[in-house]
């Protein structure tokens, strides 16, 4: 059976992807150490989602491991290497405000954590699909320069805009103001692009 590894498996994107994949027949190893609770207190606690996933899906296994803990991550990858077909990296430090008061920790989680996963993927399962959940904050304030028009139910880019279908990797990350959170995610985003080459 195919195996997927989902980091941030108890967050919004990670938990929904986990549910989707287990329903499609994948075995899933969820990696999430509930760092949100440590960062944001009880409002950030996702242990109830972890408990729901464990209870509902027999093909879901949970590992409370930090993406900064290379020794524990390597054990997971080494044990599962031949079965891993898909990796979704959704673990992150998501707060702009928190990043300003914890610059190094923000960088370590978002950048070094991503590098750890890329290195382990390269070493143990180089053919696996690797999806990184990034953010539009990697483009700094450049998205604010897009001209929008008001439609009946929403704002949308002007008809001739090259961004009518969304923002992709061709938008520049240069010559704009970034948040510290955006910088750490941009570094991770660029790492993923380079490892793909």
N, C-alpha and C positions, 0 to 999 in steps of 0.2 A: 504494500500500500504506500502511496506517496505521502511524504511528510512535509509539513509547512512549519516554519518558525516565525512567530509573530512577536516582535518586541513592542512593549506598550500595550500588551494584550488586554488590559482592563480599562484602557482609555476608550474614547468614543470610536475612533477609526479602527484601532486594534481589536476591540471586542466585536464590532460589527463584521470585520473581516474574518475573525475567528468563527463566528456563527455561520457565516456564508460557507467557509471552507469545510467545516466539519459536516455540514449538511450536504456538501458535494462529495463526501466520502474521504476527505483527507484526515490523516492523523495530524494533530496540531500540538506543538509545544509552545506554550505561551510564556514569554519572559517578561515579568513585570514585578518590580520590588516595591510598588506602591510609594514611590518617591514623592508623588503628589501630596500625600499626607504629611510627610516630613517638611515639604516646602510650604504648603498652604494650610496646614492644620486639618481638622476634621472635615471641613468643606471640600477638601481635595481627596478624601479617602475613597478608594475604589475597591476595597476588599469585598463589598457586597457583590460586585460584578464578578470578581474572581470566584466567589462561592457559587454564584449562579452558573457560571460556565462549567465548573467542576461537577456540580450536581446534575446538570442537564446533559452533558456530552461525555460519553465514556471514552471517546477518542480525543479528548482534550487533556493534556498534562500540563500542570502549572509549575514554573520554576521562579521562585522569588530571588532573582539574581539581578544585580546592577549591570548595566551595559559597560560599566567601567571596570568590572571584575573579570579580567581576561582569563584568569585561571578557571573560574567556574564556567564561563562561556565556552572555553575550549573543551571542557569535559562534555558539554552538551553537543557541540559540533563534532567532536571526535567520535563519540558513541553513535551518532546518527548519520554520519557523513554520506553513506551510500544511498540513504533514503531521502535526503533533503532535496526537494524539487523547487521549493518556493520560499522566499524570505520577504516578509514585509517589515520594514523598520519604521515603526511609528512611535518609539520611545523618544521622549524629548523633555526638555525644560521649556514650558510654553509661555512663560510670563515675561513681558517687556519690562514691567516695573521691577520684578524680582531680579532680572538680569543686571540692572543698574547697581543694585546693592550687593550682588554676588557674581561679579564679572568672571572670575576664574572658574567657579563651579558651573556657571552657565556654559562657558566655553568647553569645559571638560565633558559635560553631559552631551551637548549637542554635536560637538566636533570629534573629540577623542572617542566617544562612544560609537559614533558612526565608523570611524577608522578601525576600531576593534572588530566590528562586524564585517567590514569589507575584507580585512586581512584573514579572518577565519573562513569566510566564504571562499576566498581565493585558495586557501590552503586545503579545505576539506570538501567543498562542493562547488567547484568553479562553473559548472554547467547550470546551477540553480538560477532561477529568475530572482533578481534582487530589486525590490521596489522600495524607494525611499519617500516617505511623506514629508515633503518640504513645506514651504509657506511663501506667500507672495511677498513677505517681508524681506526676502533675499534681494528684491529689486528696489529696496529703499523707498523713497517717495516718488520714484518714476511712474508708478501706476496713477498717481494723482495728476499727472500731466496729460492723461488721456481725456479727450473731449467727449462729454456725454450729452445725450438729449433725453428729455423726459418723455416716456411713453405712457400709455394708459395705466399700466400696473407696475412699471419699474423704470429705472434709469438704464440706458444701454449706450455703448459707444456709438458715435456717429456712423452713418451707413458706410462711408468709405474707409473707416478705420481698419487697420490690419488686425486689431484686437477684438473684432466682432465676435469671434468664437472663443475668446479667452486669451490669457497671457501665456506664452510659452518661453522656452529657453533663449529665444532670440532677443528678448527685451534686455537692454543693457543693465548691468548692476553698477556701472561706473557713474561718476559725476552726479551723485545724489546723496541725500542724507539717509543713513541707516540707523536703526536702533542697535544696541549691543546684541540683543536677541537676533536681529536680522543678520548681523555679521557672523555670529556663530553658526546659524543655519546656512548662510551662504557658503561658508567654508566647507561644511558637510556636503552641501549640494554639489560644489565643485569637485570634492573628493569622489563622490559617486560617479560624476560624469567622467572623470579621469580613469577610474577603475574600469569603466565600461569600454574604454578604447583599446 
